């Protein structure tokens, strides 16, 4: 009887050497991190939305050019980096280490391009007088919520670039497996997905609108 119990225990997926959830521990860990980080960004986006709705004088500081054009370009760069990350994962699973490392390098360039464009936009807003608790247009909380939300996302992008660099270096030299490349891809796609929420909520909903004289006349019934 004891021998039978021992055999059952050894066959248990919890006995070690197997994945109890039919998924690698690295991938499971990344999914758990993504869920927790998604909750963090959800809370920040809800806080931003509440602050925006609660303040009737919420600023609309983003003209079509350069702010919306730059943020749209940043979005395109991130979307392209997701494509290059998909190609990197595909090449990794095919065992083509050099090609996978090259595609990861393209993804890193996309991340660096995004950071560069974002910092340029930050400098532009700072030059116009935007500070964490003040700005020349309206509700003082705008600066804190804007810099906090976009800054946290930009930090994630910077960490992702470093992470991808480590994976590319190790995978190209046979140290990491295709699963490691796939796990890094999960992180990168999550960072891109978060931006797909920040872009419309922060930028497109705060576009400057300067009505023309004709539009004002129509509103006044003239």
C-alpha angles and dihedrals in degrees: 000000000000090000090054091051089049092053091049090051092051091051092051114112087229092060091090135258093067137079109248092201095042088250132099117262091238093054092045091051091051092050090052090050091049091052092050093045091047088057089052094052091043090056092048093048091049090049090050091049092049092049090048095050094042093055115065090191094057108152124249097200101156117097119192087254126069102354102046092036090052094045090048090051089050089052092051091049092052093047090051090049089055089055092051089048090054089052090049092053091047092052091046092056089049089055094244098139099174094051092046092052090049093053090048087053090055089051090052090051089053090052092049090048090052092050092048093051091045094051090049089054091047091053090050092053093044089052088054090056104264112153132168092265104020142044136166096247113054143292108048093216091070093085094048094049094042097048092039096051099039092038093055090049092048089051089054090052091050092049088048092054090053091045092051090048091056092047093047092049094047097040093048089057096045097256099114130049131230088260090062090055091048092050091051087050090056090056093048094049089050091054090050092048092053089055089055086066097040095049098061097033097048104028112022093043091051100049115143112252119196109179117218123235090257092054091049090051092052091050091051092047095246 
